[in-house]
Amino acid sequence: MTVVKVVELVGESSASWEDAIQVAVKQASQTIRNISGVNVKNMTGTVDAEGNIVEYKANVELAFAVDGT
């Protein structure tokens, strides 16, 4: 039987929401093994005075198998 753990993270990017998601997954993969899935829960952004989105944020859940199960 496999046990799967889920953690919630926030990725940030100045390029796009897709990049913010990728940043979260890539950085987490440096310390978390066996990542098997991602669920995007929420996407937000920061807007400057001219109406431009200057920062993209994505709340994601990552699922990974727990070692030894």
C-alpha positions as CSV (number, residue, x, y, z in Angstrom):
1,M,0.0,0.0,0.0
2,T,1.3,3.4,-0.9
3,V,1.0,6.5,1.4
4,V,0.8,9.8,-0.4
5,K,1.5,13.1,1.4
6,V,0.2,16.5,0.1
7,V,1.9,19.8,0.9
8,E,0.8,23.3,0.0
9,L,3.2,25.8,-1.5
10,V,3.2,29.3,-3.1
11,G,5.2,29.9,-6.2
12,E,6.1,33.4,-7.4
13,S,7.2,34.7,-10.7
14,S,7.5,38.0,-12.6
15,A,6.8,36.2,-15.9
16,S,3.5,34.3,-15.7
17,W,1.3,32.1,-13.6
18,E,2.6,29.0,-15.4
19,D,6.1,30.0,-14.5
20,A,5.0,30.5,-10.8
21,I,3.7,27.0,-10.8
22,Q,6.9,25.6,-12.4
23,V,9.0,27.5,-9.9
24,A,7.1,25.9,-7.0
25,V,7.5,22.4,-8.4
26,K,11.1,22.8,-9.4
27,Q,12.2,24.3,-6.1
28,A,10.2,21.6,-4.1
29,S,11.8,18.9,-6.1
30,Q,15.2,19.9,-4.7
31,T,14.2,18.5,-1.3
32,I,11.1,16.3,-2.0
33,R,11.4,13.0,-3.8
34,N,8.7,11.1,-5.7
35,I,6.5,14.1,-6.6
36,S,3.7,12.6,-8.6
37,G,1.1,15.4,-9.1
38,V,0.3,19.1,-8.7
39,N,-3.1,20.7,-8.0
40,V,-3.3,24.5,-8.7
41,K,-5.6,25.8,-6.0
42,N,-5.5,29.6,-6.6
43,M,-3.7,32.2,-8.8
44,T,-3.2,35.8,-7.7
45,G,-1.1,38.7,-8.9
46,T,0.2,42.1,-7.9
47,V,-0.7,45.1,-10.1
48,D,1.3,48.3,-10.3
49,A,0.0,51.9,-10.6
50,E,-0.2,51.6,-14.5
51,G,-2.4,48.5,-14.4
52,N,0.4,46.0,-15.2
53,I,0.7,42.7,-13.5
54,V,4.2,42.7,-12.0
55,E,4.1,39.6,-9.9
56,Y,2.3,36.3,-10.4
57,K,1.5,33.9,-7.5
58,A,0.2,30.4,-7.6
59,N,-1.0,28.4,-4.6
60,V,-0.3,24.7,-5.4
61,E,-0.6,21.4,-3.7
62,L,2.1,18.8,-4.4
63,A,1.5,15.1,-3.9
64,F,4.3,12.7,-3.3
65,A,4.7,9.1,-2.2
66,V,6.1,8.7,1.3
67,D,9.3,6.6,1.3
68,G,9.1,3.1,2.8
69,T,5.5,2.5,2.0
